[in-house]
């Protein structure tokens, strides 16, 4: 199984999410045998360019509803 994302990767993702007002939240998720970055844009806010990779992790963009986790706004 793939290694859990490092503390440095987790912190970098937290900073990315908290620094981008177009993101509702997100975090790391394990899907289909790989760790991915799951990001959720804020509805109605332009996200500009949507990258497909973050620090070597594939990014999956989803409307995941209210987020409670690593990248939750307001923490």
C-alpha positions in Angstrom: 0.0 0.0 0.0 1.2 3.6 -0.7 2.7 5.5 2.2 0.5 7.9 4.1 1.1 11.6 3.0 4.0 13.2 4.9 3.5 15.9 7.5 5.2 18.3 5.1 2.7 17.4 2.3 -0.2 17.7 4.8 0.9 21.1 5.9 1.4 22.4 2.3 -2.1 21.2 1.4 -3.6 22.9 4.5 -1.8 26.2 3.5 -3.0 25.9 -0.1 -6.6 25.3 1.0 -6.7 28.1 3.6 -5.0 30.5 1.2 -7.5 30.0 -1.7 -10.9 31.6 -1.3 -12.2 29.6 -4.3 -11.7 26.3 -2.4 -14.3 25.1 0.1 -12.0 22.5 1.5 -10.4 19.2 0.9 -7.8 16.8 2.0 -6.0 13.5 1.2 -8.0 10.5 0.4 -7.1 6.9 -0.5 -8.8 5.7 -3.6 -8.1 2.8 -6.0 -4.8 2.0 -4.3 -3.4 5.5 -4.4 -3.3 8.6 -2.2 -5.0 11.5 -4.0 -5.8 15.1 -3.1 -9.5 15.7 -3.0 -10.5 19.4 -3.5 -13.9 21.0 -3.4 -14.4 24.4 -5.1 -16.8 26.9 -3.6 -20.0 27.0 -5.7 -20.3 30.1 -7.8 -16.7 31.2 -7.2 -14.4 31.0 -10.2 -11.4 28.7 -9.4 -9.3 29.8 -12.4 -6.9 27.1 -13.5 -7.5 23.7 -12.0 -4.3 21.9 -11.7 -4.3 18.1 -11.9 -1.4 17.4 -9.6 -0.1 18.6 -6.2 3.3 17.6 -5.0 3.1 14.4 -7.0 -0.4 13.5 -5.9 -3.2 13.4 -8.4 -6.0 16.0 -7.8 -9.6 15.0 -8.0 -12.0 17.9 -8.1 -15.5 17.2 -6.6 -18.4 19.0 -5.1 -18.2 17.2 -1.7 -20.6 19.4 0.2 -19.7 20.7 3.7 -16.1 19.6 4.5 -15.0 18.5 8.0 -11.3 17.7 8.0 -7.8 18.7 7.1 -8.7 21.7 5.0 -11.9 22.9 6.5 -12.3 26.7 6.4 -12.6 28.4 9.8 -10.3 26.0 11.7 
